[in-house]
């Protein structure tokens, strides 16, 4: 059926594209750069969208390439290369019609004559699903017909349910309905790839300036050891210069408007406020003054128990500790709210917050003290000895409230040791801990992003064959759409074993200097998109 609302968005963005086309023709008129610079941990090493996984690479290919859709500031997919589409009555076949005039461009926009065709989208998705590509985006597209068989090596990529009847028409056939398909088509794994150019690069596609051919609104202007620089023609107050630079490059280049940076550390707000940054992900809890900010609760702080440690290997012991910890009314800042489960509120499912949909799933024994005593007896212990609680620097007071409750209710006396968060993570990853307070954040917009980390042999050393079986079932169901209650069933099963105690959700923030509007951000990667952004 035809989507009228979609058509309106298509006409609006088509008009914008026409304006940009006119702007390109006037590129030599001396319009000044309207720059946005983002600090990255490392300069992007690969500009192949099918392979991009880390934040710098994802940000780069997000601007260099255009997909069928692009998300707007509200996270809603809007048409980009697609003019319109139809969906079959059973929801399994989508037919997309491409806009006219789509072209590829090369380094410094030297060649913009090769047309973008539907076959380029077919080849891009085939590359994503080929097992030899090892694309980080492959799992997102397993609802496409034959995708899983191709990914498993049981079928050739040419059998993928994606076809191009002509240069302007793309057909995607699904195994089952997928309500998130349009959002998935915004991902780098769905970007087009020109097969002839790809083959000509001889295995160096995306690795150098001359082996990148992109179709986005930005083109590659420069790529050095200190940064990646993208540009597009000036058009009103639209940002037309994107600079991805390292911290060293920022500090050595001054604080002019074209050398501003964003940072992900806790001093990010100060950098923005001082004029040295345009925007920043800010994970601290301090005041950001009058800066514009967007809050999103994407982090869950938990107490993690080493399920391989003496005593803590007993589920009843852990349940007792967890029950007492949950009963403590912690003194939290405004940016921290008591947790109601492991999955933070930022995770969406079918357009709504998963957390709000399923509500509170925290589990606690009716008598945590008795559970703790019974668990110690089962483990052949009279008490837990030699236990140290590892906490990030500055969080001892918060953990002290819980530690006091354990002492009072369980006669459990544990020491507390502060470490930098990086050191704490290293010790937890190595299994060198008994109890640790640490933040967990999903890497993608799915409840499974965190829940899958607790399969046997994974995070915290928990081993539960029942949980493993349920996880496998739900992972299979998720490929074709899974209800919130099924995920909640898995979340409850995990918390019943108490390898962790969710304590509170923390609201992280994107802070921006005044004058910036329309910035799109993804808290899971994390990444930003300035395609629709303006800066005055």
Number of C-alpha atoms within 10 A of each C-alpha: 9 11 11 10 8 17 17 13 16 20 14 12 17 19 12 14 14 11 13 19 15 14 18 15 10 14 14 10 10 8 13 10 18 20 21 25 24 27 25 23 15 17 19 25 16 20 26 25 29 28 22 24 18 16 18 27 24 26 28 28 25 27 22 22 24 24 21 26 22 25 22 18 17 10 13 12 20 20 27 22 25 25 21 22 19 15 16 12 8 8 15 17 21 18 19 21 19 22 19 14 11 18 16 22 25 20 19 16 16 9 12 15 12 15 16 24 24 24 21 20 23 25 23 20 27 27 23 28 33 23 18 10 14 14 20 17 21 23 15 18 21 20 22 25 20 23 29 22 18 20 23 13 14 11 15 17 22 14 14 23 20 27 19 19 11 11 14 18 18 24 20 19 20 23 18 16 17 18 14 14 17 18 16 18 20 21 22 28 28 28 28 27 27 21 15 9 13 17 11 11 15 9 10 15 19 22 15 14 17 14 20 23 28 30 25 23 20 26 27 25 18 14 18 11 12 17 22 23 19 22 23 24 24 23 20 15 15 23 25 24 22 28 24 29 27 21 18 11 16 24 13 9 11 12 15 11 16 20 23 25 29 28 24 19 12 15 15 25 31 18 19 23 19 12 15 25 29 27 32 27 25 24 18 18 15 12 9 18 10 11 17 16 19 13 14 18 21 22 23 26 22 21 23 25 27 24 24 16 17 16 26 24 19 22 20 27 26 27 28 26 29 30 23 22 24 19 12 15 11 19 12 12 10 9 17 20 17 17 23 21 25 29 29 29 23 23 24 18 19 12 11 12 16 23 23 14 14 16 12 14 19 20 21 21 16 10 12 23 21 15 21 26 18 17 23 22 16 14 17 10 14 12 16 15 12 10 18 15 21 29 23 19 12 10 14 17 13 14 19 16 15 20 23 17 18 21 12 11 14 18 13 16 17 18 11 18 14 15 16 13 16 9 13 22 19 12 15 21 14 10 16 13 20 21 24 25 26 20 20 17 21 21 14 16 15 18 22 20 15 18 18 17 12 21 21 16 11 12 22 26 19 23 19 15 11 12 21 16 12 16 24 13 13 18 16 12 13 18 19 16 18 15 13 17 12 17 23 21 15 21 23 19 18 24 20 20 19 29 28 28 27 28 25 24 27 28 23 21 23 22 24 25 22 15 11 19 19 16 20 19 21 16 22 17 17 16 19 23 21 23 22 16 18 20 20 11
